[in-house]
C-alpha cells in the first residue's frame, strides 16, 4: 500500500473501525458496510482512493464476460476517450481530472443512503463497475491525478446527481 492508502485506511478505521468489526462477515460484498466510510470520505471532500500502476497507456476500458467493465486511467490525457467508452457500455461513471483549482463537491447532491454499488478496486490500478450499479440520474466520478506524488492515482466518489462536475478538487499532499 502507498502512504496515502495507509493514512486513509487508518483514518477510516479510527472513525468507523468498531462498526466494521461488529458487522457480520458476508460472502458477497454489498455497499452497506461501505456507507459509513463513503459518508465520512464525502464530508472530507472528494472521496478518493489512490490506485497506482505502471502501464504507459493513458487509459483502458474493457468489457468483461459478465457485462461488467474494468476501467484503468493512468493519465489525464485518457479522460475523454475513457468517457466515450463508459457511455457506450452504459456505465454510470465519468472520468474527470483532479486539480487544486476545482471546487469541493456539493455534498447535498451526493447519494450516500444506498441503492448503489461502489466500484470494485483491483491491485493493478483499475476499477470495475457494471451497468445498473449507479442509480439513474447519478454518476460516480473517477478522479485522475497527475501529481508527481500520486503516481497518476485514480480515485472515485460516491454517486453525485447529474450534471456531474467536470473536475474534482485535489486533496492531500
Secondary structure by P-SEA (a helix, b strand, c coil): ccaaaaaaaaaaaaacaaaaaacccccccccccaaaaaaaaaaaccbbbbbbbcccccbbbbbccccbbbbbbccccaaaaaaaaaaaacccbbbbbbccccccccccccccccccccccccccbbbbbccccccccbbbbbbbbcccccccbbbbbcccccccccccccccc
